[in-house]
Amino acid sequence: MKTKLLKILSVGIICLFSIVMVSCQGKKDENNKLAFISFNEENKKNTRTELVYNGLTSYENINFTYDNVNTSQEYINKLQKLTKDKYNLIVSNGFLTNNETATVAEQNKDSNFVVIDSVIDPVLDNVTSILFNTHESSFLAGYLAGLKTETNKIGYIGFERGLISDRYEFGFKAGVLTAAKEKDVEISIFTKLIDSFDSYDDGKLIANEIYEKGADIIFQTVGVTGLGVIDSAKSHNKFVIGYDLDQSYLAPDNMLTSVIKKYDTVGSMVIKKYNEGSLEFGKKLYFGLKEDATGLTTFDKEKSLYSEDINKKVMEMSEKIKSGKVKVPYNEKVYTDFK
């Protein structure tokens, strides 16, 4: 009888402990408050905002809020309200609101800010800028293009020179150069740098000229302007390389690959580090292939427009970059030395 009573008590204690644990795990920490504010891009399918949102919400035990705003003043007002409401961490995405973020951050030293895919310069003690090592993934795209090209003529259409745009251009060119050396051929790269992200017509016109010079692949990194490049590839039955997100749905028969930023992975890393207390502020943090924050779209032997042999070589090159065996140039000076 005594033994039976002990068993019943033991089971009861275990059940009570389990209930308490589940209750605690499901309860949000009301003092741990995180906000994500997007600018002029709602949380919809195939957007950067969707990916960042998914990454940030991967940790359940947190008081999370999200909003999208469409003007600079709305953005400032929202940030000021969040700081007043004692949000511990405020996350934004992209460079369009850098000035506004810096202004509010300077006025609210007790709040912490993270800017993804941009940089606040000069650095502020309560702001961390997270950048992608897109020169590494662009190198892989250039290497792939160099192995794939049949005309030995390739195009690059990018934004004017700068901290972020240089990484795309010179990483890509270094990858093409590496493939050319392996094949023991010369590959010409037609380069056009522009000052507009929102001119579809310019993109199509420039791409038309490059394809008509004999290029069979173009890498574009110019937003809406790039949509014109993609349509030019379709009309010329040539290849194009997308960027930032997987753009294969725009041209399944022409999109050779896309150089992607894994915003969800970075969002998840941010929230994980923040909850562990290991997220540093007043820093510029760079994430690349090694952190699985950048890369190319996944190879699919049924759908991809290049061979398994090329994919194998690209994956081997990726491992060399991760290990540090191959150092990828990120600006013109380093590229000149690389050559």
N, C-alpha and C positions, 0 to 999 in steps of 0.2 A: 504493500500500500504506500509505504514511504517512497519507494523507488518510483512508483507510478506518478506520485505527486511531484517529485523532482523533475520528471520528464515533462510533465504538463507545464510546470513553471519555466523550464528551459525553453520550450517551444514558444511560450508566451513572450518571454524576454527577447528572443530572436525576432519574432514578428514585430514587436514594438520597436526594436532597434531598426529594422528594415523600413518601417513606416516613417520613422524620424529621418533616416538617411534620404529616402526618396523625397520627403517634404523639403529637406534642406537643399537638395540638389536642384529641385524645381523652382526654388524661390530666388528671385532676382535680388541682387545687391543694390538697393535703392540709392546707396551713396556712390556707387560706381557708375557714373553717367557718361555715355558716349554719344556724340552726335556726328552725323555725316550729312554734309550739305553739297549738293551738286548744283552746277551752274548751267542753266539753259540746256539740260539734257536729263529728261525724266528716266525713272527706273523702268526701262522697257527692254525687251529682248534684243540681243545683239548690240548692246551698248556698253561702254566702259562703266557707266554708272551701275548697271546690273551686276557686273562682275565685282566691282568694289563692294557693293552692298552685300552680295553673297558671301564674300570673304569676311567682312566685318561682323556679320550676323552668325558666323559659324560657332561663336562662343555664346552659350545661352545665358549664363549667369551674369547678366549685365542689363542695365537700364538704357535702352537704345532708342534714339529717335532719328528720323530721316526727313529731309525736305529738299525740294528743288526750287530754286529762285531764278528769275529771268533778267534782273537788272542789278547793276552794281549797288545801288542804294538799298534794294531789297536784301542783298547779300550782307551788307554792312549791318543793317537793322537786325537781321537774323543772328549774326555772330554776336552782336552786343547783347541780345536777349539771352542767348545761350550762356554767355559768360556771367550775366546777372543771375541766371538760374543755377549757377555753380556746376556746369558740366565740366568734368575732369579732362576730357579729351574731345577735341573738335577736329574732324577730318574733312579735307576738301580734295578735289581731284582736278588737275590741269593748271595751266598757267594764266588763264584769263582773269583770275581774281587775286593774283599775287600781291598787288599793291594794297588791296582792301584787307587781305589777311594780315599783312605786315602792320598796317595801321592799327587794327583792332588788337593784335597780339602785343604791340608795344604799350598799349593803354591798359592791358589786362594781364599782368605778369603772373597772376595766380592760375591762369588757365593755360593748358598745353594744346598745341596745334600740330597737326601732321598734314603736309601737302604732298600728295602722291602725283608723280609724273611731272614735277616741276621743281623749281628751286627758289627759295627766298634768299636773296643776297642784297646786303650783307646778312650774315647769319644772326638770328635772334636766339636768346637763351631758352625761350619756351616754344620754339618752332623747330621741327625736324622736317627736312626735305628728303623725299624718297625718289630716287631716279633709277631708271632701268639701264643696264649695260647693253643697250641695243646694238652697239658695235659688234658684240659677240654673235648675236643672232643674225645680224646683217652680213657678217662674214660668212656664216653658213649659207645664207641665201646667195651670196656672190659666188661661193664655191660651187654650190649646186648649179647655178646658172652657167658658170664657166664649164662645168662638166657636160651640161645639157646642150649648149648652143651648137648649132650646125653651121652657122654663118660666121662664127667668131666675131660677131658684132652685137654689143649689148648696150642698153640705154639706162641712164639713171636720171630721174626727175625728182628734185628735192627742193626744200626750202632754202633760203639764203643761209650763209654760213653762221654758225652759232654753237653754243655748248651742246644742245640736243641734236640739231640737224647734222653736225659734223660726224657724230657717231654712226648715223645711218650711212652717210656717203662714204667715209673712208674705211669703215668696216666692210662694207659691200665691195668696194674696189679692191681691198686687200684679198678678199675671198676669191674674186675673179682672177686676180693676178696669181694666186696660189694654184688654182686649177689650170691656168694657162701654162705655168711652169711644169706641172705634172704631165700635161698633154704635149709639151714642147711645141707650143704654137703661140702666136701673138693674138691677143683678143682686144679689139678696140672698144672703148667705152665712151659713148656719146653722153655728155653731161649737160643738163640744163637746170640751173637754179633760179627759182622764181620767188616773188614776194607776196603771193596770194594763195590762201588755202581754199578760196571759195569761188574759183572761176572754172567751171566745167568746160566751157568753150576753149579756154587757153590750154587746159590739159589735153583735150582731144587734138587740138591743132599741133601742139608740140610733139605729142606722141605720133601723130601722122607723119611728121617730118622725120622722126627718128626711125620708125619702121620702114619708111620709104628709102632710107639710106642703107637698108639691109639688115638692121637689127632684128633679131627674132625673139628677144626678151627685154622687157623694161621693168625696172624696179621703181615704184612711185611711193612717195612718202608725203603727199601734199593734200590730204583731206578731201574736200569736195572736188577740188581740181583733179585729184586722182581718179574720180569717177569718170571723167572724160578720157583719161588714159586707158582705163579698163574697157570702155566702149570702143576705143580705137583698136585695142588688141582684138576684140571680138570681130570688128569689121575687116581687119587685116588677117584674121586667122593666125595670130601670133600669140606669144605668151606674155603674161604680166605677173608681177609679184606684188601681193598686197602687204599691208602693214597695220600694226597696232592690234587689230582683231582679225579673226579668220574671215577673209573676204571671198572665199571660194564660192559662196552662194550667189555672188554677183556675176560670176562668169565660170561656171563649172568646167567648161571645155578649154579655158584659156588661163586660169589661175594656177600657175606652176606651184606656188606655195605662198604662205603669208608669214611675215616676220611679226610674231605676236608678243604682246606684253601680257603677262598673266596677272591681271589686276586682282583676281580673286585670291590667288596665292599670296600676293603682297598684302591684301587686306587682312587675310587670315594671320599672316606673320605679325602684322601691326598689333592686332588685338591680343594675340598670344603673348608677344613680348611685353605689351603694356600690362597685362594681368599678372605676368611674372615679375614685373618691376624691372625688366631689363631693357626697356625701350629708352634710348638715349635722346635727349633733346639738345638743341643748339648744334645739330649735326647735319651733314649731307650724307645720306646713306645710299649706297649703290648695290643693286641686286641684279644678278645675271644668270647665266646658264647653271652655274654651280648651285645656286639657290632655287633653281627651277622657276625663276621669275620671268625669263624670256625664252624664246625658242622659235622653231618653225612649226607649222601645223603638222599633225601626226600623219606619217606615211600610211597609205592604204593601197595595197597592191592591186585592188580591184578598181580604185577610182583615181589614184595619183597619176600625174602626167609625166612621171619619170620612172626609171627602172629601179628594181630592187638593188642592183649593183651600185647605182649612184647613191641610193639611200644608205647603203652600208658604209660607203666612203664618207658621207656626210655625218653619220653617227660616230664614226671613228674620229673624225675631225672635232666633233663636239667634245668628245672625251679628252682630246689633246688640249683643248681650250680650258676645260674644267680643271685639268691637272696643272695648268700653267706651262705646259710644254710649248704651246703656241701662244704668243703674246699678240693680241689683236690691237691694231692702231685705232685711236679714237679721235684724232684730229690730223690736220694736214702735215704738221711737222713730224709726228710719229709715223705717219704713212710714208713720208719721204725716206725716213730711216729704214722702214720696213722693206721698201723696194730694193 
